[in-house]
Amino acid sequence: MTFSSKGNLTHLKSTLNSDLILQTLKNYGVTLTQIKQIIFSVPKILTCKADKTLEPKLKVFQKLGLSGSDLAVLIRRNPDMFEFGLHTRIIPGVNLLKGYLGDYQNAVEFINKSRWLYCTHYSMKRLFTNMQMLKGIGLSNERIPGLC
């Protein structure tokens, strides 16, 4: 199988890994229609290791309360999330968001509405400085994710 994404070609020699990816997504409540949308927009997901790359990251977001459809949107909005380290970028990022926004519910809202995984360390610091400024002028933790 060959998929093209922004001029990059990914060649799959076997469908075994692809089948594991599809089954993993199904196990997390992603529908077949959503899976097709994911593969169309993020074909390199089929080259991930289901048990070592995909599942641990999906598990983190599921524990935050993201459902199948939320996970599908998250993957499509952050297509490179499978290249980011779980313990070096994703979990620390979620914890930072929780710390600045007050709780996991606000962090999840922010995650759902943004491409937060693309933030570098510098831009995350700048984002949090701006969040602090918004808190300083009286905006609540509930209103800040919508603005960001």
C-alpha positions in Angstrom: 0.0 0.0 0.0 1.1 3.5 -0.7 -0.3 6.7 0.8 0.8 10.2 0.0 0.7 13.0 2.5 2.1 16.4 1.6 4.5 14.8 -0.9 5.9 12.2 1.5 5.3 8.6 0.6 4.9 5.9 3.1 5.3 2.3 1.9 3.7 -0.4 3.9 5.2 -3.9 3.2 2.6 -5.6 5.3 -0.9 -4.9 6.6 -0.4 -6.6 9.9 0.6 -3.4 11.7 -2.1 -1.5 10.0 -4.7 -4.0 11.2 -3.4 -3.6 14.8 -3.7 0.2 14.4 -7.3 -0.1 13.2 -8.2 -2.5 16.0 -6.6 -0.2 18.6 -8.5 2.8 17.4 -11.7 0.8 17.4 -10.9 -0.3 21.0 -10.8 3.3 22.0 -14.2 4.0 20.5 -13.2 5.5 17.2 -15.8 4.7 14.5 -14.9 3.3 11.1 -15.9 6.6 9.5 -13.6 8.5 11.9 -10.8 6.0 11.3 -11.1 6.6 7.5 -10.8 10.3 8.1 -7.8 9.8 10.3 -6.0 7.6 7.8 -6.8 10.1 5.0 -5.4 13.1 6.9 -2.7 11.2 8.9 -1.6 8.2 6.8 1.6 7.8 8.7 -0.4 6.6 11.7 -0.4 3.2 9.9 3.3 3.0 10.5 3.1 3.5 14.3 3.6 0.6 16.6 0.1 0.0 18.0 1.2 -1.3 21.4 4.2 1.0 22.0 3.3 4.2 20.4 -0.4 4.5 19.7 -2.1 2.8 22.7 -0.1 4.5 25.5 -0.8 7.9 24.1 -4.5 7.2 23.6 -4.7 5.8 27.1 -3.4 9.1 28.5 -6.1 11.1 26.7 -8.8 8.6 27.5 -8.0 8.9 31.2 -8.6 12.7 30.8 -12.1 11.8 29.6 -11.6 12.1 25.8 -14.0 9.9 23.9 -13.7 8.1 20.6 -14.8 11.2 18.6 -12.6 13.5 20.7 -9.6 11.2 20.1 -10.3 11.2 16.4 -10.3 15.0 16.3 -7.2 15.2 18.5 -5.3 12.9 16.2 -6.3 14.8 13.1 -5.6 18.2 14.7 -2.2 17.0 16.0 -0.9 14.6 13.3 2.6 14.5 14.7 1.6 13.5 18.2 2.9 10.0 17.6 6.4 11.4 17.1 6.4 13.2 20.5 7.6 11.5 23.6 4.9 10.4 26.0 6.9 11.1 29.1 8.9 14.0 27.7 6.3 16.0 26.0 2.7 14.8 26.2 2.3 14.0 29.9 4.3 17.1 31.0 2.3 19.2 28.6 -1.0 18.0 30.0 0.2 18.5 33.6 1.4 22.1 32.7 -2.0 22.8 31.2 -3.8 21.4 34.3 -1.6 23.5 36.5 -2.2 26.8 34.7 -5.9 26.2 33.9 -6.8 24.8 37.4 -8.1 21.3 36.6 -8.1 18.6 34.0 -11.5 19.6 32.6 -10.2 23.0 31.5 -7.0 21.3 30.2 -9.2 18.9 28.1 -11.2 21.8 26.8 -8.0 23.6 25.8 -6.6 20.4 24.2 -9.8 19.9 22.2 -9.7 23.4 20.8 -6.1 23.8 19.9 -3.0 22.3 18.4 -1.2 22.5 21.8 1.3 19.7 21.0 3.0 21.9 18.5 4.0 24.4 21.2 7.7 24.5 21.8 9.0 25.0 25.3 9.4 28.7 24.6 5.9 29.2 23.2 4.4 27.2 26.1 6.1 29.6 28.5 4.8 32.5 26.5 1.3 31.0 26.4 1.3 30.5 30.2 2.5 34.1 30.7 -0.4 35.3 28.7 -2.8 33.0 30.7 -1.4 34.5 33.9 -2.1 38.0 32.5 -5.7 37.0 31.7 -6.1 35.7 35.2 -4.7 38.9 36.5 -7.3 41.0 34.8 -10.0 38.9 36.3 -10.8 36.1 33.8 -11.7 32.8 35.3 -10.0 29.5 34.6 -13.2 28.5 32.8 -13.1 31.3 30.3 -9.3 31.2 29.5 -9.3 28.0 27.4 -11.9 29.4 25.0 -9.8 32.5 24.5 -6.6 30.6 24.0 
